[in-house]
């Protein structure tokens, strides 16, 4: 049986590894540890239940990072969130909002990267934002939240519309 999710997940880990020692330190400090694809029961629960793919360890403590990679000719420079499923199953948006509101574990940061293709993983752009800031925008700023439909409904926010985020772009000298 062909498992698209598993193949996409493996590709996502490889994409992050391609930028972990070069671009990621320019966007966030600390040591970045992988949670995703580990064979440890606690780490699997943190990934599956809290949506944390990586952990940032710095001098102050630990914070989670949600990671999404996309490949293609164009960097859309957006954060994309699954908003509604055609099946009615709970979405990423619903889980994060519940976790934020109720003080449960969730990723402190959301990071999205755009790459040329899955075999080379040359980065085009990478953005990071505090998860609370992103979800606050989705909940309360409909004028800058855009919708996209496939079999599910997604919302996206353009990086340029988020004043608190940092980004890296290919061939860019200065970081925002």
C-alpha positions in Angstrom: 0.0 0.0 0.0 1.3 3.4 -1.0 1.4 5.7 2.0 1.5 9.4 0.8 1.6 10.7 4.3 4.7 8.7 5.2 6.5 9.6 2.0 5.7 13.3 2.5 6.8 13.1 6.2 10.1 11.6 5.2 10.6 14.3 2.6 9.8 17.0 5.1 12.4 15.7 7.5 15.0 15.7 4.7 14.1 19.3 3.8 14.5 20.5 7.3 17.9 18.7 7.6 19.0 20.6 4.4 18.6 23.9 6.2 19.1 23.0 9.9 22.7 24.1 10.2 22.6 27.0 7.7 19.3 28.9 7.5 17.5 27.9 10.7 20.1 29.4 13.0 19.6 32.8 11.2 15.9 32.6 12.1 15.8 31.1 15.6 18.5 30.6 18.2 19.3 27.5 20.3 19.8 23.9 19.5 17.1 22.3 17.4 16.2 18.7 18.1 14.0 16.5 16.0 10.8 15.0 17.5 9.3 13.8 14.2 10.1 10.3 13.0 11.6 9.2 16.3 11.1 5.8 17.9 10.3 7.1 21.4 6.8 6.8 22.8 6.9 10.3 24.5 8.2 12.0 21.3 5.6 10.3 19.2 2.8 11.6 21.5 4.3 15.1 21.4 4.4 15.0 17.6 1.0 13.4 17.1 -1.0 15.1 19.9 0.7 18.5 20.2 1.9 19.0 16.6 5.5 19.6 17.6 7.9 18.4 15.0 11.1 19.9 16.5 12.2 21.3 19.9 14.2 24.4 20.4 16.5 24.2 23.4 18.1 27.5 24.5 19.4 29.0 27.7 15.9 29.7 29.0 14.2 26.4 28.3 12.4 24.4 25.7 9.9 25.4 23.0 8.2 23.4 20.2 8.3 24.1 16.5 5.7 23.0 13.9 7.3 22.5 10.5 5.8 22.3 7.0 7.7 22.0 3.7 6.5 22.6 0.2 8.2 22.0 -3.1 7.8 23.6 -6.5 8.8 26.4 -8.8 7.3 29.1 -6.7 7.7 30.1 -3.0 4.2 31.2 -2.0 5.6 32.8 1.2 2.5 31.9 3.2 1.6 30.0 6.3 -1.0 27.4 5.4 -3.3 25.8 8.0 -5.9 23.0 7.4 -9.1 24.7 8.5 -11.9 22.2 7.7 -11.9 18.6 6.6 -14.5 17.2 4.3 -14.8 14.2 6.7 -15.6 16.5 9.6 -12.5 15.2 11.5 -10.7 17.7 13.8 -8.3 20.0 12.0 -4.9 21.5 12.8 -6.7 24.9 13.3 -9.2 23.4 15.8 -6.5 21.5 17.7 -4.1 24.5 18.0 -6.9 26.9 19.0 -8.1 24.5 21.7 -4.5 24.0 23.0 -3.8 27.7 23.1 -7.0 28.6 24.8 -6.8 25.8 27.4 -3.0 26.0 28.2 -2.1 22.7 26.7 1.1 21.8 24.9 1.4 23.2 21.4 4.3 24.5 19.2 5.5 27.9 20.3 6.6 28.5 16.7 5.3 27.7 13.2 7.9 27.4 10.4 7.2 26.9 6.7 9.8 26.4 4.0 9.7 26.3 0.3 12.1 24.2 -1.7 12.8 23.7 -5.4 12.2 19.9 -5.4 12.3 16.9 -3.2 15.5 15.4 -4.5 17.7 18.5 -4.2 15.9 20.4 -1.4 17.4 23.7 -2.4 15.7 26.3 -0.2 13.8 29.2 -1.8 12.4 30.8 1.3 11.7 30.0 4.9 9.5 31.8 7.4 8.9 31.5 11.1 6.3 33.1 13.4 5.0 32.6 16.9 2.1 30.2 16.7 -0.1 32.4 18.9 0.5 35.3 16.6 -0.5 33.3 13.5 -3.6 31.8 15.1 -4.7 35.2 16.5 -4.6 36.5 12.9 -6.6 33.6 11.6 -9.2 34.0 14.3 -9.5 37.8 14.3 -8.1 39.3 11.0 -10.3 38.0 8.2 -9.2 40.8 5.9 -5.7 39.2 5.6 -6.7 35.5 5.8 -7.3 33.8 2.5 -9.1 30.5 1.7 -8.1 27.6 -0.6 -10.1 24.5 -1.2 -9.1 21.1 -2.3 -10.9 18.1 -0.8 -10.4 20.0 2.5 -10.5 23.8 3.3 -7.2 25.5 4.0 -6.5 29.1 5.1 -3.3 30.9 4.5 -1.7 34.1 5.6 0.9 35.9 3.5 4.2 36.5 5.3 4.2 40.1 4.3 1.0 40.6 6.4 2.5 39.4 9.6 4.7 42.0 11.3 6.1 39.7 14.0 7.6 37.1 11.7 11.1 36.4 10.4 12.0 35.1 7.0 14.9 34.1 4.8 14.8 34.3 1.0 17.3 32.7 -1.4 19.9 35.2 -2.5 18.8 37.6 0.2 21.5 39.4 2.2 19.3 40.9 4.9 16.8 39.0 6.9 13.4 40.4 8.0 
